[in-house]
């Protein structure tokens, strides 16, 4: 039995995956989403997302975190494609540059923050599934980068309560 090819639709902001199935899409032509506080990320997944994992490219500007410092009960992986960022991991800072790879074991607290002279593009992959949980601790180190939850919580709505949850569909600004 052959797998179905997904339907790709064109929007003002770029191509979107409009149905389940296999597909090929060029990231420069795909729709991206933008948050003024959290950067831009590729919007590759069909409505409802991929079943087993999430994947995409996230681009942050200097000083911009990709989210809030947190841990997940599943593993994640990050590959810096271009630019530089600070990895805040388990209350330590590590500077990452193009081609640095970070494996994030379940339960590891982490966040990435853009640094340097321009954008930092990061390939991000994470496991999905039933039972996945996130935890957002208060972190003095992450707070220095604007990436700490205001209270210790397991709820994203609490962790991001002081941030805009407006995400705007946009054309790709990366690759440059």
The 8 nearest C-alpha neighbors of each residue, nearest first, counted from 0:
[[1, 2, 3, 4, 20, 21, 19, 5],
 [2, 0, 3, 4, 20, 21, 5, 19],
 [1, 3, 0, 4, 20, 21, 5, 19],
 [4, 2, 20, 5, 1, 21, 19, 22],
 [3, 5, 21, 20, 22, 6, 2, 19],
 [6, 4, 20, 18, 19, 21, 22, 3],
 [5, 7, 17, 18, 16, 8, 4, 19],
 [8, 6, 16, 17, 15, 5, 14, 9],
 [9, 7, 15, 14, 17, 16, 6, 10],
 [8, 10, 14, 13, 15, 7, 11, 12],
 [11, 9, 13, 12, 14, 8, 15, 30],
 [10, 12, 13, 9, 170, 169, 14, 30],
 [11, 13, 170, 169, 30, 10, 168, 31],
 [14, 12, 30, 29, 10, 28, 11, 9],
 [13, 15, 29, 9, 30, 8, 10, 28],
 [16, 14, 8, 7, 17, 30, 29, 9],
 [15, 17, 7, 45, 18, 6, 44, 8],
 [16, 18, 6, 7, 45, 15, 8, 5],
 [17, 19, 5, 6, 16, 45, 20, 46],
 [20, 18, 5, 45, 21, 17, 4, 6],
 [21, 19, 5, 4, 3, 22, 18, 2],
 [20, 22, 4, 5, 3, 19, 2, 23],
 [23, 21, 5, 4, 20, 24, 6, 16],
 [22, 24, 25, 21, 5, 7, 4, 16],
 [25, 23, 26, 22, 29, 28, 14, 43],
 [24, 26, 28, 27, 29, 23, 14, 43],
 [27, 25, 29, 28, 24, 41, 171, 30],
 [26, 28, 25, 171, 29, 174, 173, 172],
 [27, 29, 26, 25, 13, 14, 30, 171],
 [30, 28, 14, 13, 26, 27, 25, 15],
 [31, 29, 13, 12, 14, 42, 170, 15],
 [30, 32, 41, 42, 169, 40, 168, 171],
 [31, 33, 168, 167, 40, 39, 169, 166],
 [34, 32, 39, 167, 166, 38, 168, 35],
 [33, 35, 37, 166, 36, 38, 39, 165],
 [34, 36, 37, 38, 33, 163, 166, 39],
 [37, 35, 34, 38, 63, 64, 162, 163],
 [38, 36, 65, 34, 64, 35, 66, 63],
 [39, 37, 59, 34, 58, 33, 36, 35],
 [40, 38, 33, 58, 32, 57, 34, 31],
 [41, 39, 57, 31, 32, 56, 58, 42],
 [40, 42, 31, 56, 55, 43, 30, 32],
 [41, 43, 31, 30, 44, 40, 32, 29],
 [44, 42, 41, 16, 45, 15, 55, 29],
 [43, 45, 48, 42, 49, 16, 46, 47],
 [44, 46, 16, 48, 17, 18, 47, 19],
 [47, 45, 48, 44, 17, 18, 16, 19],
 [46, 48, 45, 49, 44, 50, 19, 18],
 [49, 47, 44, 45, 46, 50, 53, 52],
 [48, 50, 51, 52, 44, 53, 47, 45],
 [51, 49, 52, 48, 127, 128, 53, 47],
 [50, 52, 127, 49, 126, 128, 53, 125],
 [53, 51, 126, 127, 125, 49, 50, 54],
 [52, 54, 125, 124, 49, 126, 127, 55],
 [55, 53, 124, 123, 125, 52, 56, 122],
 [54, 56, 123, 41, 122, 57, 40, 124],
 [55, 57, 122, 121, 41, 40, 123, 120],
 [56, 58, 40, 121, 120, 39, 55, 122],
 [59, 57, 120, 39, 119, 38, 40, 121],
 [60, 58, 38, 113, 119, 63, 118, 65],
 [59, 61, 118, 113, 63, 117, 62, 119],
 [62, 60, 114, 113, 63, 115, 117, 118],
 [63, 61, 113, 114, 112, 60, 64, 144],
 [62, 64, 60, 113, 112, 61, 59, 37],
 [65, 63, 112, 66, 111, 37, 146, 113],
 [64, 66, 37, 111, 112, 59, 38, 63],
 [67, 65, 64, 37, 146, 110, 68, 111],
 [66, 68, 146, 147, 69, 148, 110, 65],
 [69, 67, 110, 109, 147, 146, 135, 141],
 [70, 68, 135, 108, 134, 109, 67, 136],
 [69, 71, 108, 107, 106, 134, 133, 109],
 [70, 72, 133, 73, 106, 132, 105, 134],
 [71, 73, 105, 106, 132, 131, 133, 70],
 [74, 72, 105, 71, 126, 131, 75, 104],
 [75, 73, 105, 104, 103, 126, 125, 72],
 [74, 76, 125, 103, 124, 102, 126, 104],
 [75, 77, 102, 124, 103, 101, 123, 125],
 [76, 78, 123, 101, 122, 100, 121, 124],
 [79, 77, 100, 122, 121, 99, 80, 98],
 [80, 78, 121, 97, 98, 99, 81, 120],
 [81, 79, 97, 120, 121, 98, 78, 122],
 [82, 80, 97, 120, 119, 79, 83, 96],
 [81, 83, 119, 97, 118, 96, 120, 117],
 [84, 82, 96, 119, 114, 95, 115, 113],
 [83, 85, 113, 114, 112, 95, 94, 111],
 [84, 86, 94, 112, 111, 93, 95, 87],
 [85, 87, 111, 93, 92, 110, 88, 94],
 [86, 88, 92, 110, 109, 91, 85, 90],
 [89, 87, 109, 91, 90, 108, 86, 92],
 [88, 90, 108, 91, 109, 107, 87, 92],
 [91, 89, 88, 87, 140, 92, 138, 141],
 [92, 90, 88, 87, 89, 93, 140, 86],
 [91, 93, 87, 86, 88, 85, 94, 90],
 [94, 92, 86, 85, 95, 87, 91, 88],
 [93, 95, 85, 84, 86, 92, 96, 83],
 [96, 94, 84, 83, 99, 85, 93, 86],
 [97, 95, 83, 99, 82, 79, 98, 84],
 [98, 96, 81, 79, 80, 99, 82, 83],
 [97, 99, 79, 80, 78, 100, 96, 81],
 [100, 98, 79, 97, 96, 95, 78, 101],
 [101, 99, 78, 77, 98, 79, 102, 76],
 [102, 100, 77, 76, 103, 78, 99, 75],
 [103, 101, 76, 104, 75, 77, 100, 74],
 [102, 104, 75, 74, 76, 107, 101, 105],
 [103, 105, 74, 107, 102, 106, 75, 73],
 [106, 104, 73, 74, 72, 107, 71, 103],
 [105, 107, 70, 72, 71, 104, 108, 73],
 [108, 106, 70, 105, 104, 103, 109, 89],
 [109, 107, 70, 69, 89, 88, 68, 106],
 [110, 108, 88, 68, 87, 69, 107, 70],
 [109, 111, 68, 87, 86, 67, 66, 112],
 [110, 112, 86, 64, 85, 65, 87, 84],
 [113, 111, 64, 85, 84, 63, 62, 65],
 [112, 114, 61, 84, 60, 62, 59, 63],
 [115, 113, 61, 84, 83, 62, 112, 85],
 [116, 114, 83, 117, 61, 113, 82, 84],
 [115, 117, 114, 61, 118, 82, 83, 60],
 [118, 116, 115, 60, 61, 82, 119, 114],
 [117, 119, 60, 59, 82, 58, 120, 61],
 [118, 120, 82, 59, 83, 58, 81, 113],
 [119, 121, 58, 81, 80, 57, 79, 82],
 [122, 120, 79, 57, 56, 80, 78, 123],
 [121, 123, 56, 78, 77, 55, 79, 57],
 [124, 122, 77, 55, 54, 76, 56, 121],
 [125, 123, 54, 76, 53, 75, 77, 55],
 [126, 124, 75, 53, 52, 74, 76, 127],
 [125, 127, 52, 73, 74, 51, 53, 75],
 [128, 126, 52, 51, 125, 131, 50, 53],
 [127, 129, 131, 51, 130, 126, 50, 52],
 [128, 130, 131, 127, 132, 51, 50, 126],
 [129, 131, 132, 128, 72, 127, 73, 133],
 [132, 130, 72, 129, 128, 73, 127, 71],
 [133, 131, 72, 71, 130, 134, 153, 73],
 [134, 132, 71, 70, 153, 72, 69, 135],
 [133, 135, 153, 70, 69, 152, 136, 71],
 [136, 134, 69, 152, 151, 153, 148, 68],
 [137, 135, 151, 138, 134, 152, 148, 69],
 [136, 138, 151, 148, 147, 150, 149, 135],
 [139, 137, 141, 140, 147, 142, 136, 90],
 [138, 140, 142, 141, 143, 137, 147, 90],
 [139, 141, 142, 143, 138, 90, 144, 87],
 [140, 142, 146, 147, 138, 144, 143, 139],
 [141, 143, 147, 145, 139, 144, 146, 140],
 [144, 142, 141, 140, 145, 139, 146, 147],
 [143, 145, 142, 141, 146, 62, 64, 112],
 [146, 144, 142, 143, 147, 141, 64, 63],
 [145, 147, 67, 141, 142, 144, 68, 64],
 [148, 146, 142, 141, 68, 67, 138, 137],
 [147, 149, 158, 150, 137, 135, 67, 136],
 [148, 150, 147, 158, 137, 151, 157, 161],
 [151, 149, 148, 137, 152, 158, 136, 157],
 [150, 152, 136, 137, 135, 148, 149, 153],
 [153, 151, 135, 154, 150, 134, 136, 158],
 [152, 154, 134, 133, 135, 155, 151, 132],
 [155, 153, 156, 157, 152, 158, 134, 133],
 [154, 156, 158, 157, 159, 153, 152, 135],
 [155, 157, 154, 159, 158, 160, 153, 152],
 [158, 156, 160, 155, 154, 159, 152, 150],
 [157, 159, 148, 155, 156, 160, 149, 154],
 [158, 160, 162, 156, 157, 161, 155, 148],
 [159, 161, 157, 162, 156, 158, 163, 155],
 [162, 160, 159, 163, 158, 149, 157, 148],
 [163, 161, 159, 160, 164, 36, 158, 165],
 [162, 164, 165, 161, 36, 159, 160, 34],
 [163, 165, 162, 166, 34, 159, 160, 161],
 [166, 164, 163, 167, 34, 33, 35, 162],
 [167, 165, 34, 33, 32, 164, 168, 35],
 [166, 168, 33, 32, 169, 165, 34, 31],
 [169, 167, 32, 31, 12, 33, 30, 166],
 [170, 168, 12, 31, 32, 30, 167, 171],
 [169, 171, 12, 30, 13, 31, 172, 168],
 [170, 172, 173, 27, 31, 169, 30, 28],
 [173, 171, 174, 170, 175, 27, 39, 169],
 [174, 172, 175, 171, 27, 58, 120, 26],
 [173, 175, 172, 27, 171, 26, 120, 81],
 [174, 173, 172, 171, 27, 118, 81, 120]]
